[in-house]
């Protein structure tokens, strides 16, 4: 069985300090490929550097909506340069977050539009973060719908109606360990209706460890197996078949077969 963690933050301080051990544990659980996601320029640079060094790891580059106020013309030039690396498979995460509004709504929308324009120019898929801004997120995406390659709403936390709006647009939905939480009834209802060919799984680590590991403070790719098992049971599927199908979805969405790998790569553990 093989799984791909389609959204993780391996450059975060919590994971980067012991990354070899993190990846070894991941591989022992069958999670043997990773998409590490940029949230600012520093982490986007670091994500590309990791992808150039580690076998099975690729990157996405972008600024989280929290940091939209920092997006200058120079920043966009840097992101465009990073997007040209063969190890970069997506733009993001980008989107809108009205929960904290660390950046104003106007700044977030402008940054979101610039990320989508970059994705269209580079012909790369986009990884979307949306929190308490669903209608505005869809409205901005609709402006670019004919120009975008593929779109995934990561860490999907909406209800079945909201899932339907995304699916009507041909988007993918990706689920984290949040779907395993006791009070996540609406998220589970959404997960049941997503056509299997539009469903992916992720950890969003180091955040939100799934049940039964929720008390583990730091989430990591190895724990993806718990989310995958939960979703397979929710959809009344064999776990191996669920893993195979969602892995194929990730390969298709991120066009992983076209990624040219460089460097010696991470050597799989012998245990």
C-alpha positions as CSV (number, residue, x, y, z in Angstrom):
1,X,0.0,0.0,0.0
2,X,1.2,3.5,-0.9
3,X,0.0,6.9,0.1
4,X,1.0,10.5,-0.8
5,X,0.8,13.2,1.8
6,X,-0.6,15.9,-0.5
7,X,-0.2,18.8,1.9
8,X,2.5,18.9,4.6
9,X,4.8,21.6,6.0
10,X,8.1,19.7,6.3
11,X,10.1,23.0,6.5
12,X,8.3,23.9,9.8
13,X,10.6,24.0,12.8
14,X,8.7,21.2,14.5
15,X,9.6,18.7,11.7
16,X,12.7,20.1,10.0
17,X,14.9,19.5,13.0
18,X,14.5,15.7,12.7
19,X,13.4,15.3,9.2
20,X,15.2,12.1,8.3
21,X,13.5,10.3,11.2
22,X,10.1,11.9,10.3
23,X,10.4,10.6,6.7
24,X,11.6,7.2,7.9
25,X,8.6,6.8,10.1
26,X,6.4,8.0,7.2
27,X,7.8,5.4,4.8
28,X,7.3,2.6,7.3
29,X,3.6,3.5,7.3
30,X,3.4,3.4,3.5
31,X,3.5,7.2,3.1
32,X,6.4,7.4,0.7
33,X,5.8,10.7,-1.2
34,X,5.1,14.2,0.0
35,X,4.1,17.6,-1.3
36,X,5.6,20.2,1.1
37,X,3.8,23.5,0.9
38,X,5.2,27.0,1.0
39,X,3.5,29.6,3.2
40,X,5.9,32.5,2.7
41,X,9.1,33.2,0.8
42,X,11.4,31.6,3.3
43,X,9.4,28.4,3.5
44,X,8.9,28.4,-0.3
45,X,12.7,28.6,-0.8
46,X,13.2,25.9,1.7
47,X,10.6,23.7,0.2
48,X,12.3,23.8,-3.2
49,X,15.6,23.1,-1.6
50,X,14.2,20.0,0.1
51,X,12.6,18.8,-3.1
52,X,15.9,19.1,-4.9
53,X,17.5,16.9,-2.3
54,X,15.0,14.3,-1.3
55,X,13.6,11.5,-3.4
56,X,9.8,11.4,-3.5
57,X,9.4,15.0,-2.3
58,X,8.1,17.9,-4.4
59,X,7.0,21.4,-3.5
60,X,4.4,24.1,-3.9
61,X,5.3,27.8,-3.5
62,X,3.2,30.7,-2.3
63,X,2.2,33.1,0.5
64,X,-0.5,32.1,2.9
65,X,-3.3,34.7,3.1
66,X,-2.2,35.6,6.5
67,X,0.9,37.1,4.9
68,X,-0.9,38.7,1.9
69,X,0.1,42.2,3.2
70,X,3.7,41.3,2.5
71,X,3.2,40.4,-1.2
72,X,5.2,43.0,-3.2
73,X,6.2,43.0,-6.9
74,X,9.6,41.7,-5.8
75,X,8.0,38.8,-3.9
76,X,6.0,37.9,-7.0
77,X,9.1,37.8,-9.1
78,X,10.7,35.5,-6.6
79,X,7.7,33.2,-6.6
80,X,7.7,33.2,-10.4
81,X,11.4,32.2,-10.3
82,X,10.7,29.4,-7.8
83,X,7.7,28.2,-9.8
84,X,10.1,27.5,-12.7
85,X,11.9,24.8,-10.8
86,X,11.0,21.3,-12.1
87,X,10.4,20.2,-8.5
88,X,7.6,22.7,-8.1
89,X,4.2,21.1,-8.9
90,X,1.7,23.8,-7.7
91,X,1.2,27.3,-6.6
92,X,0.0,27.7,-3.0
93,X,-1.1,27.7,-0.5
94,X,-3.1,30.7,-1.4
95,X,-6.7,31.9,-0.8
96,X,-8.7,33.8,1.8
97,X,-8.8,33.6,5.6
98,X,-11.3,35.9,7.3
99,X,-11.0,34.3,10.7
100,X,-8.0,36.2,11.9
101,X,-7.6,38.8,9.2
102,X,-3.9,39.2,9.8
103,X,-4.0,40.8,6.4
104,X,-7.0,42.9,5.3
105,X,-9.6,41.3,3.0
106,X,-8.6,43.7,0.2
107,X,-4.9,42.6,0.6
108,X,-5.9,39.0,0.6
109,X,-8.1,39.2,-2.5
110,X,-5.4,41.0,-4.4
111,X,-2.7,38.5,-3.4
112,X,-5.0,35.6,-4.2
113,X,-5.6,37.0,-7.7
114,X,-1.9,37.4,-8.3
115,X,-1.2,33.8,-7.2
116,X,-3.9,32.6,-9.6
117,X,-2.5,34.6,-12.4
118,X,0.9,33.1,-11.7
119,X,-0.6,29.6,-11.7
120,X,-2.3,30.3,-15.0
121,X,0.9,31.6,-16.6
122,X,3.0,28.7,-15.3
123,X,0.2,26.2,-16.1
124,X,0.4,24.8,-12.6
125,X,-2.5,23.7,-10.3
126,X,-3.3,25.7,-7.2
127,X,-3.7,24.7,-3.6
128,X,-6.4,26.8,-1.9
129,X,-6.8,27.7,1.7
130,X,-10.2,29.1,2.7
131,X,-11.6,29.8,6.1
132,X,-14.8,31.7,6.8
133,X,-14.5,33.1,3.3
134,X,-16.0,30.4,1.1
135,X,-18.2,32.5,-1.1
136,X,-15.5,35.1,-1.8
137,X,-13.0,32.3,-2.5
138,X,-15.3,30.8,-5.1
139,X,-16.0,34.2,-6.6
140,X,-12.3,34.9,-7.1
141,X,-11.7,31.4,-8.5
142,X,-14.6,31.9,-10.9
143,X,-12.8,34.9,-12.4
144,X,-9.9,32.6,-13.4
145,X,-11.8,29.3,-14.0
146,X,-11.1,29.2,-17.7
147,X,-7.4,29.9,-17.2
148,X,-6.6,27.5,-14.3
149,X,-5.2,24.0,-14.7
150,X,-6.5,22.2,-11.6
151,X,-7.8,23.4,-8.2
152,X,-7.8,21.7,-4.8
153,X,-9.5,23.0,-1.7
154,X,-7.1,21.8,1.0
155,X,-8.1,20.8,4.5
156,X,-11.7,20.9,3.4
157,X,-13.8,21.8,6.4
158,X,-17.1,22.7,4.7
159,X,-20.5,21.0,4.5
160,X,-22.0,18.8,1.8
161,X,-23.6,21.8,0.1
162,X,-20.3,23.7,0.0
163,X,-18.6,20.6,-1.3
164,X,-21.1,20.4,-4.1
165,X,-20.4,23.9,-5.2
166,X,-16.7,23.0,-5.5
167,X,-17.4,19.8,-7.3
168,X,-19.7,21.5,-9.7
169,X,-16.6,23.6,-10.7
170,X,-14.5,20.5,-11.2
171,X,-12.4,21.1,-8.1
172,X,-10.7,18.5,-6.0
173,X,-11.3,18.3,-2.2
174,X,-8.5,17.2,0.2
175,X,-9.3,16.0,3.8
176,X,-7.1,16.1,6.9
177,X,-7.3,14.4,10.3
178,X,-10.1,16.9,11.1
179,X,-12.5,14.5,9.5
180,X,-11.8,12.0,12.3
181,X,-12.7,14.5,15.1
182,X,-15.8,13.7,17.1
183,X,-17.7,16.8,16.2
184,X,-16.8,16.8,12.5
185,X,-20.3,15.6,11.4
186,X,-20.6,18.1,8.5
187,X,-17.1,17.4,7.2
188,X,-17.9,13.7,7.2
189,X,-21.1,14.3,5.3
190,X,-19.1,16.2,2.7
191,X,-16.5,13.4,2.5
192,X,-19.2,10.8,1.7
193,X,-20.4,12.6,-1.4
194,X,-17.1,13.5,-3.1
195,X,-16.6,11.4,-6.2
196,X,-13.6,9.2,-5.5
197,X,-11.7,10.6,-8.5
198,X,-11.8,14.1,-6.9
199,X,-10.7,13.2,-3.4
200,X,-7.2,13.4,-1.9
201,X,-5.8,13.1,1.6
202,X,-3.3,15.1,3.6
203,X,-1.9,15.8,7.1
204,X,-1.4,19.5,7.0
205,X,1.3,18.6,9.5
206,X,2.6,19.7,12.0
207,X,-1.0,20.6,12.8
208,X,-4.2,18.6,13.6
209,X,-3.1,15.1,14.4
210,X,-6.0,12.7,13.6
211,X,-7.8,10.4,16.0
212,X,-6.5,8.2,17.6
213,X,-3.3,10.2,17.7
214,X,-4.9,13.6,18.4
215,X,-3.1,14.0,21.7
216,X,0.2,13.8,19.9
217,X,1.2,17.4,19.8
218,X,3.1,17.4,16.5
219,X,1.4,15.8,13.5
220,X,3.6,14.2,10.9
221,X,3.1,12.3,7.5
222,X,3.2,8.9,9.2
223,X,-0.1,9.7,10.8
224,X,-1.8,10.0,7.4
225,X,-2.6,6.3,7.6
226,X,-5.2,7.0,10.3
227,X,-7.1,9.6,8.2
228,X,-6.9,7.3,5.1
229,X,-8.3,4.3,7.2
230,X,-11.1,6.5,8.6
231,X,-12.1,7.8,5.2
232,X,-12.0,4.3,3.7
233,X,-14.3,3.0,6.4
234,X,-16.6,6.0,6.0
235,X,-17.0,5.3,2.3
236,X,-17.2,1.5,2.9
237,X,-14.1,0.8,0.9
238,X,-11.1,-1.5,1.3
239,X,-8.2,0.6,2.6
240,X,-5.7,-0.7,0.0
241,X,-8.1,0.3,-2.8
242,X,-8.8,3.7,-1.2
243,X,-5.1,4.3,-0.9
244,X,-4.4,3.3,-4.5
245,X,-7.2,5.5,-5.9
246,X,-6.3,8.6,-3.9
247,X,-2.6,8.1,-4.7
248,X,-3.5,8.0,-8.4
249,X,-5.5,11.2,-7.9
250,X,-2.6,12.9,-6.4
251,X,-0.3,11.8,-9.2
252,X,-2.7,13.1,-11.8
253,X,-3.5,16.4,-10.0
254,X,0.2,17.3,-9.4
255,X,1.4,15.7,-12.7
256,X,4.0,13.9,-10.6
257,X,5.2,11.7,-13.5
258,X,6.6,14.8,-15.2
259,X,8.7,15.8,-12.2
260,X,12.5,15.6,-12.9
261,X,14.3,14.6,-9.7
262,X,17.8,15.6,-8.9
263,X,20.3,14.8,-6.2
264,X,21.0,11.6,-4.3
265,X,17.6,11.5,-2.7
266,X,16.4,10.2,0.6
267,X,17.3,6.5,1.0
268,X,14.5,4.3,2.2
269,X,15.1,2.7,5.6
270,X,16.0,-1.0,5.7
271,X,13.6,-1.6,8.7
